[in-house]
Amino acid sequence: MANPPHDLEEPDYAADELAEAEARKARSIAQLRSEGVPHIDWLPFLDPVSRAQLRLPDEVARRAFCLFAVAMRASPGMRGHAVKALRDYRVEGDLTPQERMWFRPFISERARVQASWRIEACVALLWYLGHLPELPRPDRVAETGCIAERVQDLGPTRFFTGVIPRTPTEALDEADLIYRYHWAVRDAQLHGRPCPAGLNGDVVMERHKALNWLIADPHEAQWDLVATDT
């Protein structure tokens, strides 16, 4: 990702920047310990707030709606509604090349399932925009119907203009925590164990991608290419 983890010895950080990044990492590890989620102390930290380049709210809102439309398209018989929603919200041009493929008249079951998981990335961005009151722990699957009700309640105008973004500190805190959740999930998968502490691996992965995209350099990271390295 463009806002990469860094070793504690990174030389170009000021003392206060290092202290902030270390404190964020420590809070995340404390949260993992409280939940019984494995961690490794040497997993690096994220850039401090002073180095963050969060996306502009309008770009985040447009990306969030595209993800919502993709997830809606994955529901049987909803392709037409999803296409209409994209037109009504004027975000057709914001679909990525991969997302456009999912809007073909017929897609495979595998592609449909992949598209359906995008609701989890959407949830993370809706939280950042202030459209959801909290970002739930990634141990349960979001209900597309409930998200649809929230989007419908907001309507096109409020969806884009009624935004109250979370602070950079809040965004980076969540990005750091999901980064460490994802390491624990991948470590469990690598060793043939179930995800720890009830975590849902697919939810973790989608949320990690969304938060990485949010904090990545907007000039470098396109949605389809955003990494979720651990």
C-alpha positions as MATLAB code, in Angstrom:
seq = 'MANPPHDLEEPDYAADELAEAEARKARSIAQLRSEGVPHIDWLPFLDPVSRAQLRLPDEVARRAFCLFAVAMRASPGMRGHAVKALRDYRVEGDLTPQERMWFRPFISERARVQASWRIEACVALLWYLGHLPELPRPDRVAETGCIAERVQDLGPTRFFTGVIPRTPTEALDEADLIYRYHWAVRDAQLHGRPCPAGLNGDVVMERHKALNWLIADPHEAQWDLVATDT';
ca = [
       0.000    0.000    0.000;
       1.131    3.552   -0.521;
       1.006    4.318    3.195;
       3.311    1.405    4.062;
       4.217   -0.067    7.420;
       7.579    1.095    8.691;
      10.254   -0.219   11.013;
      10.681    1.684   14.243;
      14.142    2.778   13.122;
      12.765    4.697   10.102;
      15.200    7.657   10.110;
      13.104   10.434    8.594;
      10.454   10.547   11.320;
      10.571   13.127   14.074;
      10.430   11.913   17.662;
       6.794   12.927   18.091;
       5.830   11.143   14.868;
       7.508    7.947   16.010;
       5.836    8.238   19.398;
       2.417    8.604   17.783;
       2.920    5.621   15.476;
       4.251    3.454   18.294;
       1.331    4.432   20.534;
      -1.151    3.511   17.807;
       0.510    0.142   17.343;
       0.476   -0.420   21.117;
      -3.254    0.344   21.304;
      -3.960   -2.115   18.526;
      -1.936   -4.843   20.218;
      -3.702   -4.193   23.507;
      -7.038   -4.617   21.703;
      -5.879   -7.874   20.129;
      -4.730   -9.220   23.475;
      -8.045   -8.350   25.093;
      -9.816  -10.396   22.411;
      -7.387  -13.297   22.425;
      -6.186  -12.571   18.876;
      -2.564  -13.609   18.163;
      -0.073  -10.938   17.135;
       3.611  -10.410   16.453;
       5.451   -7.509   18.028;
       7.666   -6.908   15.016;
       4.805   -6.272   12.569;
       5.561   -2.659   11.522;
       3.472    0.431   12.161;
       1.611    2.743    9.792;
       2.589    6.285    8.881;
       1.705    8.919   11.506;
      -1.099   11.427   10.954;
       1.338   14.093    9.751;
       2.290   11.861    6.796;
      -1.211   10.598    5.985;
      -2.888   11.524    2.690;
      -6.498   10.535    3.189;
      -8.818   10.645    0.196;
     -11.177   13.567   -0.197;
     -14.703   12.911    1.105;
     -16.336   13.181   -2.326;
     -13.999   10.553   -3.752;
     -14.659    8.292   -0.771;
     -18.417    8.716   -1.155;
     -18.291    7.851   -4.841;
     -16.174    4.781   -4.161;
     -18.493    3.703   -1.346;
     -21.524    3.947   -3.611;
     -19.824    1.956   -6.355;
     -19.079   -0.786   -3.833;
     -22.671   -0.706   -2.653;
     -23.958   -0.989   -6.222;
     -21.623   -3.907   -6.920;
     -22.887   -5.740   -3.850;
     -26.468   -4.995   -4.815;
     -25.827   -6.308   -8.332;
     -24.675   -9.591   -6.747;
     -28.159  -10.152   -5.331;
     -30.379  -12.241   -7.634;
     -32.568  -10.105   -9.869;
     -31.011   -6.825   -8.705;
     -28.789   -6.000  -11.686;
     -31.285   -3.554  -13.170;
     -31.783   -1.806   -9.834;
     -28.023   -1.526   -9.349;
     -27.524   -0.008  -12.798;
     -30.324    2.490  -12.183;
     -28.814    3.428   -8.815;
     -25.455    4.120  -10.445;
     -27.171    6.431  -12.933;
     -29.287    8.157  -10.294;
     -26.211    8.852   -8.163;
     -24.133    9.715  -11.255;
     -21.217    7.445  -10.433;
     -21.226    5.122  -13.459;
     -17.894    6.585  -14.534;
     -16.337    5.695  -11.183;
     -16.634    1.941  -11.653;
     -13.280    0.208  -12.043;
     -12.550   -2.118  -14.988;
     -13.141   -5.150  -12.787;
     -16.413   -3.749  -11.484;
     -17.669   -3.108  -15.010;
     -17.189   -6.794  -15.774;
     -19.509   -7.640  -12.911;
     -22.271   -5.599  -14.514;
     -22.444   -7.802  -17.581;
     -25.865   -9.446  -18.106;
     -24.532  -12.824  -16.998;
     -21.696  -13.538  -14.581;
     -20.444  -16.738  -13.004;
     -21.456  -17.805   -9.524;
     -17.865  -17.259   -8.402;
     -17.933  -13.682   -9.705;
     -21.290  -13.085   -8.032;
     -19.916  -14.223   -4.680;
     -16.836  -12.025   -5.094;
     -19.039   -9.037   -5.863;
     -21.257   -9.693   -2.853;
     -18.306   -9.338   -0.468;
     -17.767   -5.733   -1.558;
     -20.461   -4.702    0.906;
     -17.865   -5.185    3.651;
     -15.509   -2.674    2.031;
     -18.479   -0.350    1.568;
     -19.274   -0.524    5.291;
     -15.777    0.662    6.196;
     -16.057    3.688    3.896;
     -19.584    4.522    5.040;
     -18.278    4.531    8.600;
     -15.474    6.899    7.631;
     -17.965    9.244    5.956;
     -20.055    9.357    9.124;
     -22.981    7.535    7.502;
     -22.706    4.670    9.997;
     -22.353    5.295   13.744;
     -19.706    2.643   14.331;
     -17.467    0.165   12.563;
     -18.442   -3.259   13.896;
     -15.843   -5.811   14.874;
     -15.047   -7.889   11.747;
     -16.570  -11.082   13.054;
     -19.938  -10.970   11.335;
     -21.180  -10.353    7.822;
     -22.976   -7.105    7.024;
     -26.555   -7.328    5.821;
     -26.813   -5.749    2.381;
     -30.493   -5.038    2.998;
     -29.734   -2.964    6.089;
     -27.058   -1.007    4.245;
     -29.506   -0.450    1.387;
     -32.038    1.007    3.817;
     -29.430    3.404    5.166;
     -28.385    4.493    1.670;
     -32.016    4.982    0.685;
     -32.688    7.055    3.814;
     -29.781    9.355    2.951;
     -30.730    9.849   -0.688;
     -28.358   11.173   -3.369;
     -27.917   14.653   -1.913;
     -27.214   13.736    1.702;
     -25.078   10.778    0.649;
     -22.541   13.169   -0.863;
     -23.090   16.427    1.029;
     -24.133   15.184    4.465;
     -20.688   13.803    5.126;
     -18.961   14.231    8.495;
     -15.642   12.417    7.984;
     -13.891   10.682   10.822;
     -10.635   12.253   11.900;
      -7.344   11.065   10.398;
      -6.490    9.607   13.801;
      -9.674    7.520   13.815;
      -9.042    6.335   10.271;
      -5.442    5.364   10.985;
      -6.405    3.637   14.230;
      -8.834    1.409   12.341;
      -6.364    0.825    9.510;
      -3.677   -0.236   11.966;
      -6.011   -2.561   13.842;
      -7.369   -4.270   10.715;
      -3.801   -4.710    9.460;
      -3.012   -6.734   12.573;
      -6.319   -8.618   12.468;
      -5.458   -9.609    8.905;
      -2.050  -10.917    9.924;
      -3.710  -13.130   12.554;
      -6.247  -14.411   10.024;
      -3.607  -15.214    7.420;
      -1.366  -16.883    9.986;
      -4.251  -19.116   11.040;
      -5.076  -19.970    7.428;
      -1.427  -20.736    6.690;
      -1.318  -23.238    9.535;
      -4.726  -24.782    8.854;
      -6.394  -23.294   11.920;
      -9.762  -21.530   12.132;
      -9.756  -17.747   12.259;
      -9.015  -16.648   15.834;
     -11.553  -15.149   18.219;
     -14.426  -15.570   15.776;
     -12.972  -13.242   13.133;
     -14.399  -13.586    9.623;
     -11.481  -13.753    7.191;
     -13.430  -12.361    4.228;
     -14.766   -9.429    6.229;
     -11.256   -8.673    7.490;
      -9.775   -8.769    3.993;
     -12.415   -6.490    2.434;
     -12.187   -4.003    5.270;
      -8.390   -4.033    5.095;
      -8.530   -3.182    1.399;
     -10.987   -0.334    1.958;
      -8.970    1.231    4.758;
      -5.700    0.820    2.865;
      -7.263    2.580   -0.114;
      -8.531    5.351    2.154;
      -5.093    6.150    3.564;
      -3.065    5.456    0.405;
      -1.489    8.118   -1.770;
      -4.372    8.999   -4.143;
      -1.932    9.501   -7.015;
      -0.540    5.986   -6.744;
      -3.170    3.509   -5.562;
      -6.084    2.541   -7.821;
      -8.836    0.509   -6.188;
      -8.312   -2.670   -8.215;
      -4.590   -2.616   -7.371;
      -4.675   -1.797   -3.657;
      -2.686   -4.372   -1.707;
      -3.485   -5.927    1.662;
      -0.018   -7.054    2.617;
       0.670   -8.324    6.103;
];
